[in-house]
Amino acid sequence: MASKKQAQSEAKFMRGDAGVDGQATVEKADPVEAEQAKAREALYRGRTWLGREALTWVLFRSNDANPIAVLDDEPLKVLFNGRLTLRAAAGDITEVAVKGVNAPYAQLIRQAADRGLLVHSARLAITWQERSYELTLDAEQFDVRAGKTPELMSEDDDEKVTERLDHVAVLGRLIDAVLARFMALRTSPQWKKTIVPELKAWMREG
C-alpha cells in the first residue's frame, strides 16, 4: 500500500501537480474571485465594443466636410490618414488591416464594416483652430498609442516643456470632445432612427 501511495506521489511530482512536500502546486480557484474575473472580462469586452463603434462612427463622419465636434466654440475635424485595423468577434474573417493615406476610405473597408467588422485602431489627423495633431487611437480604452503634436514655437527649453504639455492636454480634450459627441448620439433616439441607417447606406455605397 505504501509503495502504491509513494508511486502516486512521485507521479504527481513528475507532472508538476505537487511539490516535494506532496502538497498541490496549484491552488483551487476562489469562486468569488472567479466571478469577479468574469465580470471584469465582460466589462472590458463591452468597453472594447463601444470603442470600436465609436471609431467606426468617426470614420463615417470623417467623410463629411462638416466638423465632427466642437471644442471651446471652435470646430474640430478628423481625417483618417494611415494604417487602419478592423476586427470582428466572430466569422470567417475576424480582422482586416490596411495601410495608405486613402486606404481607410476604400470600398473594401466599407464592405468589411457592412459584414460586421468595426474599427479597432487607426491613424488619425485632428485639426482644431490652427493646430494639427496626428495620433494612433486604440478602441479598447480609447488610448493614444503614438502621437505627434504641432511644431513647438518656443526656443527656451523650459518653455518648450510647458508648450509640449499644453499640446498633450489639448489633445486629450479633443479626444474627449469626439467621444462625448459620439456618446450623446449613441444614447439618443436619433442613433437608431437616423445614424444607423446613414451608416448602413455609407457601408453599401458603390
C-alpha positions as CSV (number, residue, x, y, z in Angstrom):
1,M,0.0,0.0,0.0
2,A,2.8,2.4,1.0
3,S,4.6,1.8,-2.3
4,K,1.4,2.5,-4.3
5,K,1.0,5.8,-2.5
6,Q,4.6,6.6,-3.0
7,A,4.3,5.9,-6.7
8,Q,1.2,8.1,-6.9
9,S,3.1,10.9,-5.1
10,E,6.1,10.6,-7.4
11,A,3.8,10.7,-10.5
12,K,2.1,13.9,-9.2
13,F,5.6,15.4,-8.6
14,M,6.8,14.5,-12.1
15,R,3.6,16.1,-13.7
16,G,4.2,19.2,-11.6
17,D,0.9,18.8,-9.8
18,A,2.6,18.5,-6.4
19,G,5.8,19.8,-4.8
20,V,8.5,17.9,-2.9
21,D,6.3,18.1,0.2
22,G,3.5,16.4,-1.6
23,Q,1.2,19.5,-1.4
24,A,-0.6,20.6,-4.5
25,T,1.2,23.3,-6.5
26,V,-2.0,24.8,-8.0
27,E,-4.5,26.2,-5.5
28,K,-8.2,25.8,-6.2
29,A,-9.7,29.0,-7.6
30,D,-11.9,31.0,-5.2
31,P,-15.5,31.0,-6.6
32,V,-15.9,34.7,-5.6
33,E,-12.7,35.7,-7.4
34,A,-13.7,33.7,-10.4
35,E,-17.0,35.5,-10.7
36,Q,-15.2,38.9,-10.3
37,A,-12.8,37.9,-13.1
38,K,-15.8,37.1,-15.3
39,A,-17.4,40.4,-14.5
40,R,-14.2,42.3,-15.3
41,E,-13.9,40.5,-18.6
42,A,-17.5,41.3,-19.5
43,L,-17.0,45.0,-18.7
44,Y,-13.7,45.0,-20.7
45,R,-15.4,43.4,-23.7
46,G,-18.3,45.8,-23.5
47,R,-16.0,48.9,-23.5
48,T,-14.0,47.5,-26.3
49,W,-17.0,47.0,-28.5
50,L,-18.3,50.5,-27.7
51,G,-14.9,51.9,-28.6
52,R,-15.0,50.1,-31.9
53,E,-18.4,51.5,-32.6
54,A,-17.1,55.0,-31.8
55,L,-14.1,54.7,-34.2
56,T,-16.3,53.3,-36.9
57,W,-18.7,56.3,-36.5
58,V,-15.7,58.6,-36.6
59,L,-14.5,57.1,-39.9
60,F,-18.0,57.5,-41.3
61,R,-18.2,61.2,-40.2
62,S,-14.7,62.0,-41.4
63,N,-16.1,61.6,-44.9
64,D,-18.1,64.7,-44.3
65,A,-16.7,68.2,-44.7
66,N,-18.6,69.3,-41.6
67,P,-16.8,69.3,-38.2
68,I,-17.3,66.1,-36.2
69,A,-17.4,68.0,-32.9
70,V,-16.9,71.4,-31.3
71,L,-14.5,72.4,-28.5
72,D,-14.5,75.9,-27.0
73,D,-16.8,77.0,-29.8
74,E,-14.2,76.0,-32.4
75,P,-14.9,73.3,-35.0
76,L,-12.9,70.0,-34.7
77,K,-12.3,67.9,-37.8
78,V,-10.9,64.3,-38.1
79,L,-9.2,62.6,-41.0
80,F,-8.0,59.0,-41.2
81,N,-4.6,59.1,-42.9
82,G,-2.8,55.8,-42.4
83,R,-2.9,52.3,-41.0
84,L,-6.4,51.1,-40.1
85,T,-7.4,47.8,-38.4
86,L,-10.9,46.4,-38.2
87,R,-11.9,43.4,-36.0
88,A,-15.0,41.3,-35.5
89,A,-15.9,39.0,-32.6
90,A,-16.6,36.0,-34.9
91,G,-16.9,35.0,-38.5
92,D,-14.7,33.6,-41.3
93,I,-12.7,36.8,-41.4
94,T,-12.1,38.4,-38.0
95,E,-9.5,41.1,-38.9
96,V,-8.7,43.3,-41.8
97,A,-5.7,45.7,-41.8
98,V,-4.9,48.3,-44.5
99,K,-2.2,50.9,-45.0
100,G,-2.0,54.1,-47.0
101,V,-3.4,57.6,-46.8
102,N,-6.6,56.8,-48.7
103,A,-6.9,53.2,-47.7
104,P,-9.3,53.8,-44.8
105,Y,-11.8,55.2,-47.3
106,A,-11.6,52.3,-49.8
107,Q,-14.7,50.4,-50.7
108,L,-13.1,47.3,-49.1
109,I,-13.3,48.9,-45.7
110,R,-16.9,49.8,-46.1
111,Q,-17.7,46.3,-47.2
112,A,-15.9,44.9,-44.2
113,A,-17.8,47.2,-41.9
114,D,-21.1,46.0,-43.5
115,R,-20.1,42.4,-42.7
116,G,-19.7,43.3,-39.0
117,L,-16.1,44.3,-38.6
118,L,-15.6,47.5,-36.7
119,V,-12.6,49.8,-36.5
120,H,-10.2,48.6,-33.8
121,S,-7.3,51.0,-34.2
122,A,-6.5,53.8,-36.6
123,R,-4.0,56.6,-37.5
124,L,-5.9,59.9,-37.3
125,A,-5.2,63.6,-38.0
126,I,-7.2,66.0,-35.9
127,T,-7.3,69.7,-36.7
128,W,-8.6,72.4,-34.3
129,Q,-8.1,76.1,-34.6
130,E,-4.7,76.3,-36.3
131,R,-3.4,73.2,-34.6
132,S,-2.9,69.8,-36.2
133,Y,-2.3,66.6,-34.3
134,E,-1.5,63.1,-35.6
135,L,-2.2,60.0,-33.4
136,T,-2.9,56.3,-33.4
137,L,-6.0,55.6,-31.4
138,D,-6.9,52.3,-29.9
139,A,-10.6,51.3,-29.4
140,E,-10.1,49.1,-26.3
141,Q,-9.6,52.0,-23.9
142,F,-9.7,54.9,-26.4
143,D,-6.0,55.3,-25.6
144,V,-3.4,57.1,-27.7
145,R,-0.6,54.6,-28.8
146,A,1.5,57.2,-30.5
147,G,1.1,60.9,-31.3
148,K,2.6,63.9,-33.0
149,T,1.9,67.4,-31.7
150,P,2.2,70.7,-33.6
151,E,5.6,72.1,-34.0
152,L,6.9,73.9,-30.9
153,M,7.3,77.6,-31.3
154,S,9.3,78.3,-28.1
155,E,13.1,78.4,-28.1
156,D,13.7,78.2,-24.4
157,D,13.9,74.7,-23.0
158,D,11.6,75.3,-20.1
159,E,9.1,77.0,-22.3
160,K,9.3,74.1,-24.7
161,V,8.3,71.7,-21.9
162,T,5.3,73.8,-21.0
163,E,4.2,74.2,-24.6
164,R,4.5,70.4,-25.2
165,L,2.5,69.7,-22.1
166,D,-0.1,72.2,-23.3
167,H,-0.4,70.3,-26.6
168,V,-0.8,67.0,-24.8
169,A,-3.6,68.4,-22.6
170,V,-5.4,69.9,-25.7
171,L,-5.1,66.5,-27.5
172,G,-6.8,64.8,-24.5
173,R,-9.6,67.4,-24.6
174,L,-10.0,66.9,-28.4
175,I,-10.4,63.1,-27.9
176,D,-12.8,63.6,-25.1
177,A,-14.9,66.0,-27.2
178,V,-15.2,63.5,-30.0
179,L,-16.1,60.7,-27.6
180,A,-18.6,62.9,-25.8
181,R,-20.3,63.7,-29.2
182,F,-20.5,60.0,-30.0
183,M,-21.9,59.1,-26.7
184,A,-24.5,61.8,-26.9
185,L,-25.7,60.4,-30.2
186,R,-25.3,56.7,-29.2
187,T,-27.6,57.2,-26.2
188,S,-30.2,59.2,-28.1
189,P,-33.3,58.1,-30.2
190,Q,-31.5,59.6,-33.2
191,W,-29.0,56.7,-33.2
192,K,-31.4,54.0,-34.4
193,K,-33.7,56.3,-36.3
194,T,-31.1,58.3,-38.3
195,I,-27.5,57.4,-37.6
196,V,-27.6,53.6,-38.1
197,P,-29.5,53.9,-41.5
198,E,-26.9,56.5,-42.6
199,L,-24.1,54.2,-41.6
200,K,-25.6,51.3,-43.4
201,A,-26.1,53.4,-46.6
202,W,-22.5,54.6,-46.4
203,M,-21.2,51.0,-46.0
204,R,-23.0,49.9,-49.1
205,E,-22.0,52.8,-51.4
206,G,-20.6,51.7,-54.7
